[in-house]
Amino acid sequence: MPNATLSIIGGGPAGLMAAETACAAGLGVDLYEAMGSVGRKFLIAGKGGLNLTHSEPRPAFDARYRERQAQIGRWLDGFDAGALRDWARGQGIDTYVGSSGRVFPMDRKAAPLLRGWVRRLRDAGVRFHVHHRWLGWTEQGALRFDTPEGERRVDADAVVLALGGGSWPQLGSDGAWQDLLRARGVEVAPLQPANCGFDIGWSEFMVRRHAGAPLKHVVAHWQDAAGTGHSRQGECVISETGIEGSLVYALSADLRECITRDGSTQLAFDLAPGRTHEQLQAALARPAGGRSLGERLRRLAGLDAVKVALLHEVLDQAQLADAGLVASAIKRLPLRLLRPRPLAEAISSAGGVRLEALDDSLMCKALPGVWCAGEMLDWEAPTGGYLLTACFASGQLAARGAIAAVARA
Ligand SMILES: Cc1cc2nc3c(=O)[nH]c(=O)nc-3n(C[C@H](O)[C@H](O)[C@H](O)COP(=O)(O)OP(=O)(O)OC[C@H]3O[C@@H](n4cnc5c(N)ncnc54)[C@H](O)[C@@H]3O)c2cc1C
């Protein structure tokens, strides 16, 4: 394949992995990126400690991709969590497994990894074209880019699109590609927020006093769209409009699906997982001895100020005077979730290019010669490193497909 070139559009982890794979196979690689630099979302992911992947063994790992586990399992057959850790080591970045099983670079940062990776790709011959926003195709099939020097047109032997989802659009991935692909006959499920917070609509008091406060040591009870009940312990945060944070993100796919179907959904919290209903009721039924309810809830039920405020949000004065009802609410405080927070605020996106619109190498059936990779595909996963792992794996798979096709041509 002398002089064959691959155009990769999008310089996130999926696009960069595609570039590395194609370059190693001897293809000329041009990588186009709308922003002034690549990997901006990857860098932000590193702010809270870059969670590269997870040590959970397969097939439990694959199950995190929900209804897409079979397809993504095949991507992972080519590049799994172990391969990702080996790859990072090859970049000079050792990783460790945290107490939760999550895998991080030793320094927990994204910047050194990204800097070294881009430098090596450049040294290997990958041509980076930043400030190149892809606009679609000309009638003759050339790629159109908006650049500071005006529109540029590029003919490519093969194209990998790795344009990301629609969360945090200020970092470059704005989902504008959805209509471009739909117009070309590629089926795209609308992008939706994943790993997101939810609106509840707190009282003014709750917002003023507790927005931003952590809700610690709680157990969430919820139902998935099939009506199966689930429970999970963790922590979340009271936001100005509702609730967010790691525990809520982990449930967000189920919660979002129920809201889409029913208009709203219920999430219940056990605010005192270490105590039984009977213990709480007995303690709260004792004479008040001049102490306020808030004081008693703190002393007798171990509730902090946020948890006490939550009880006040849900129960009225008469209910708060009933020890049995209060004990029930502490063990299963019902909150009605009205809607997910907007996609722009979410950690990641659900929806995207339907996997049924792609062949096994991730090439668009409706657009021969165009492969897709990363978060722009229709899959979702919880946080925990599963997002990046699937982005890397699909970037490599798409590039391999393009390499094979160019070799055949
Ligand atoms: C705050 C935050 C923290 C996160 N933390 C983690 C974590 O710890 N672990 C984890 O696994 N995941 C994490 N993620 C998710 C992870 O960062 C993403 O899933 C991943 O970056 C997606 O990779 P991608 O290559 O598919 O897309 P992106 O990283 O979004 O890259 C797509 C690129 O395409 C470019 N682009 C878009 N449209 C165009 C166009 N028209 N023309 C040219 N270029 C274009 C964009 O500018 C962007 O650079 C986090 C996300 C956020 C927002």
PDBQT file of the ligand as one rigid body, heavy atoms in Angstrom, charges set to zero:
ROOT
HETATM    1  C1  LIG A 501     -15.059  15.386  33.427  1.00  0.00    +0.000 C 
HETATM    2  C2  LIG A 501     -14.833  14.066  32.741  1.00  0.00    +0.000 A 
HETATM    3  C3  LIG A 501     -14.094  13.088  33.368  1.00  0.00    +0.000 A 
HETATM    4  C4  LIG A 501     -13.907  11.842  32.769  1.00  0.00    +0.000 A 
HETATM    5  N1  LIG A 501     -13.162  10.907  33.414  1.00  0.00    +0.000 NA
HETATM    6  C5  LIG A 501     -12.994   9.682  32.846  1.00  0.00    +0.000 A 
HETATM    7  C6  LIG A 501     -12.206   8.685  33.483  1.00  0.00    +0.000 A 
HETATM    8  O1  LIG A 501     -11.573   8.930  34.531  1.00  0.00    +0.000 OA
HETATM    9  N2  LIG A 501     -12.143   7.445  32.912  1.00  0.00    +0.000 N 
HETATM   10  C7  LIG A 501     -12.797   7.153  31.732  1.00  0.00    +0.000 A 
HETATM   11  O2  LIG A 501     -12.731   5.999  31.262  1.00  0.00    +0.000 OA
HETATM   12  N3  LIG A 501     -13.478   8.103  31.061  1.00  0.00    +0.000 NA
HETATM   13  C8  LIG A 501     -13.598   9.352  31.599  1.00  0.00    +0.000 A 
HETATM   14  N4  LIG A 501     -14.289  10.316  30.928  1.00  0.00    +0.000 N 
HETATM   15  C9  LIG A 501     -14.841   9.995  29.592  1.00  0.00    +0.000 C 
HETATM   16  C10 LIG A 501     -13.737   9.995  28.524  1.00  0.00    +0.000 C 
HETATM   17  O3  LIG A 501     -12.924  11.141  28.660  1.00  0.00    +0.000 OA
HETATM   18  C11 LIG A 501     -14.377   9.942  27.136  1.00  0.00    +0.000 C 
HETATM   19  O4  LIG A 501     -15.232   8.807  27.072  1.00  0.00    +0.000 OA
HETATM   20  C12 LIG A 501     -13.332   9.859  26.028  1.00  0.00    +0.000 C 
HETATM   21  O5  LIG A 501     -12.501  11.019  26.030  1.00  0.00    +0.000 OA
HETATM   22  C13 LIG A 501     -13.992   9.747  24.667  1.00  0.00    +0.000 C 
HETATM   23  O6  LIG A 501     -12.970   9.584  23.723  1.00  0.00    +0.000 OA
HETATM   24  P1  LIG A 501     -13.232   9.853  22.171  1.00  0.00    +0.000 P 
HETATM   25  O7  LIG A 501     -11.896   9.797  21.527  1.00  0.00    +0.000 OA
HETATM   26  O8  LIG A 501     -14.308   8.966  21.681  1.00  0.00    +0.000 OA
HETATM   27  O9  LIG A 501     -13.829  11.327  22.119  1.00  0.00    +0.000 OA
HETATM   28  P2  LIG A 501     -13.236  12.717  22.646  1.00  0.00    +0.000 P 
HETATM   29  O10 LIG A 501     -12.246  12.514  23.724  1.00  0.00    +0.000 OA
HETATM   30  O11 LIG A 501     -14.425  13.538  22.948  1.00  0.00    +0.000 OA
HETATM   31  O12 LIG A 501     -12.456  13.274  21.377  1.00  0.00    +0.000 OA
HETATM   32  C14 LIG A 501     -13.133  13.629  20.191  1.00  0.00    +0.000 C 
HETATM   33  C15 LIG A 501     -12.325  14.683  19.493  1.00  0.00    +0.000 C 
HETATM   34  O13 LIG A 501     -12.978  14.995  18.258  1.00  0.00    +0.000 OA
HETATM   35  C16 LIG A 501     -12.905  16.390  18.045  1.00  0.00    +0.000 C 
HETATM   36  N5  LIG A 501     -14.001  16.773  17.161  1.00  0.00    +0.000 N 
HETATM   37  C17 LIG A 501     -15.332  16.729  17.400  1.00  0.00    +0.000 A 
HETATM   38  N6  LIG A 501     -16.018  17.178  16.330  1.00  0.00    +0.000 NA
HETATM   39  C18 LIG A 501     -15.096  17.508  15.384  1.00  0.00    +0.000 A 
HETATM   40  C19 LIG A 501     -15.188  17.994  14.043  1.00  0.00    +0.000 A 
HETATM   41  N7  LIG A 501     -16.361  18.278  13.453  1.00  0.00    +0.000 N 
HETATM   42  N8  LIG A 501     -14.030  18.197  13.348  1.00  0.00    +0.000 NA
HETATM   43  C20 LIG A 501     -12.811  17.916  13.910  1.00  0.00    +0.000 A 
HETATM   44  N9  LIG A 501     -12.679  17.439  15.180  1.00  0.00    +0.000 NA
HETATM   45  C21 LIG A 501     -13.814  17.240  15.898  1.00  0.00    +0.000 A 
HETATM   46  C22 LIG A 501     -13.050  16.977  19.433  1.00  0.00    +0.000 C 
HETATM   47  O14 LIG A 501     -12.559  18.293  19.508  1.00  0.00    +0.000 OA
HETATM   48  C23 LIG A 501     -12.246  15.996  20.277  1.00  0.00    +0.000 C 
HETATM   49  O15 LIG A 501     -10.902  16.366  20.408  1.00  0.00    +0.000 OA
HETATM   50  C24 LIG A 501     -14.472  11.579  31.498  1.00  0.00    +0.000 A 
HETATM   51  C25 LIG A 501     -15.193  12.589  30.847  1.00  0.00    +0.000 A 
HETATM   52  C26 LIG A 501     -15.376  13.819  31.452  1.00  0.00    +0.000 A 
HETATM   53  C27 LIG A 501     -16.156  14.887  30.730  1.00  0.00    +0.000 C 
ENDROOT
TORSDOF 0
